[in-house]
Amino acid sequence: MNWFHKQRKYVFEWKHDRHSHLLPYLDDGVKTLDESVALMKRMIALGVERFTFTPHIAFPNMMNDKHSIYGALLIVRKHLEKEGVSVPMEAAAEYRMGEFMLELIERDDILATADKEVLVEHSFFAPSCYADDIICKLIEKGYQPVLAHPERYPFYYDDVVKHCAEMKHKGCKIQVNILSFTGYYGKEAQQGIARLYKAGVADYYASDLHNERQMEMLEHFITRSVL
């Protein structure tokens, strides 16, 4: 009776991938230029038309800066141009919210998108006690904070829709990880993104891509479950 089974389909916008770790040499994402270019080509084949790369900036272990991030972006862009691949791309960052970020905001030393969006995240162990101050100061400076992958935070599992609604009320946009649909991050994250999808809370769907294994799962999901 398998012909009675209908595979569940999802509908969301993903022409602009706003969160990935595809710039090499910077964090826990891709390690080589060849890997970066290969994964980008596969994402383009899935329908991605624009990239915003978001390497980690987190104190004290991953304190990337504009020089290192823009340098990696230039290398990737030149390599793709040599191969005849033309696609809009920019670099911003994924900030782990902490006290150090308040100083960066004060100095206006923030890596944002062309639309002045700034991707922020909590630690996975506990919500940042600096989150409200950071969000407020970013908005005061004319930036738009975007909270990354709330469905993955254990302290949001009790009611992720409510927590995201509270963050949106404070002025944040919400970005979720497409791979959460697959169970890649665990059952709780899978249930969380399903609730956010049903409630229409997410502003952006993104890959948060780091490596080949994630790419394989992303390809499998997008080609079979997304309209």
Number of C-alpha atoms within 10 A of each C-alpha: 4 5 5 6 7 7 8 9 11 13 9 13 12 17 16 17 23 23 27 24 24 32 28 23 15 20 18 14 20 22 17 12 16 13 16 20 21 13 19 20 14 14 21 16 11 15 13 17 16 18 21 22 24 25 29 26 22 19 15 8 9 15 14 17 18 14 9 12 22 16 13 18 20 14 13 20 17 12 15 16 11 9 9 9 14 12 15 11 17 17 24 27 27 23 24 22 25 19 15 13 22 18 13 12 17 12 9 11 12 20 23 20 19 11 8 16 20 25 27 23 22 20 12 13 9 11 15 16 12 15 20 13 15 21 23 16 16 23 16 11 12 10 19 21 26 22 25 27 25 27 28 23 20 15 15 19 16 11 13 23 23 13 16 21 17 12 20 18 10 14 16 24 22 23 24 27 25 23 23 23 22 18 14 14 14 12 13 18 27 20 18 25 27 16 16 21 18 11 10 10 20 23 15 22 23 21 21 24 24 21 18 14 9 15 18 12 13 22 14 12 16 16 10 13 14 11 11
